[in-house]
């Protein structure tokens, strides 16, 4: 095979490999960075009830009750939500109080 015959064949092979790499690279980067974490992350949140009523709520199949003037500390899995289970004048049953996100770690949430 002469040089004139090898050049077109090598340029076609290079173009094919470059195209294959360009197509498969986004697929390799598409997996989320946190997928390697086997343990689910949690955050710590404090809730303070400044209202006149006690509030019952649940998160991750656990029930909590907070009385007026009380502050409680909770460890919540990231992505879960605190939802009320009883009705008060300000918070009807089923109201989402907060969703747990990493930026809320060590925050105090005041309920009026």
N, C-alpha and C positions, 0 to 999 in steps of 0.2 A: 504494500500500500504506500503510495507516494505521499508527500507532504500536502499536495493539493487535495488528495482524497481524505486524509486524516483530519484536516482543519474543519470542514463542514460537519463531520461526524462528531468531533469533540465538542464543537459549539452547540450542537443539538443535545448531546448528553448533558452538558453543563446547564443549559436552559431547562431541561427536564428536571434535573436534580434541584435546581434553584426554585422552580415552581412547586415541587413536592415539599420542599422545606418551608416555603412561604405559606402553603396550605395547612401543614400540620403544626406549625409553631403556635398559632392562636389556640388550637385545641389543647396543647400542652399547658398553656398559661390560663386556660379557662377555669381550672379547678380553684376554689377559694383558698386563700392562704390559711384560714383557720381550720381547714378540713383535717389537718394533721394532728390537731389537739384531740386526744382521746377523752379528756376530762372536760365536762361542761363548766364554763366559767360562772362564777357567782359574784354578786355585788352585795354590799352592806348598805342598808337604807334605814334611817330612823324616821318613825312616824310620830307626830305629836297631835293630839286631839285637843284643840282649843274651843271646840263647840260644846253645847250643853247636853249632847246625846252620846251614848256609847255607840260605836260603829263596829259591826262584824263584817269581815271580809275574808276572802280565800285567795290562795295562790298555790299552784302546783299541788292540788288535792290536800292542802293544809288549811285549817280554819284558824283565824285570829280574831280577838276581840280587843278593842282599845277603848278605855273608859275616859270620860272627860278629864282633862288636865294631865293625862298620862302620856309618857313617851316610851315607845318600844323600839327595839332594834331588830331588824329582820335580815336574813341572808336569802337573797332571791336569785334564781337562775336567770341569766341574761336572756331576754326575749319574752319572759313570762309577764303576766299582768296581774295587778291586784284589783279585785272586783268585789263590790259590796254584796253582802248576802241579806242584810236587813234594810228596811226603809227608814230614813229620817227625812225631815222636811227639806234638807238641802241635798241629800244623796239618795235618790230612789234605788231600790234593789236592782242590782245588775250594772250599776255605774262603775266604769273603769276609773280607778283612782290614779294609777300610774303604770306604765310599762317599764320594765327593768332594762336599762341600757347602761353600758360601761361609764358614760359620762356622769351618771347619777351616783356613782360609788362614793360612799361617805356623805351623802346629802341628807338633810333633814327636810321632810315634807310636812307642812303644817296644814291640818284640816280644820276649817272654821265651822 
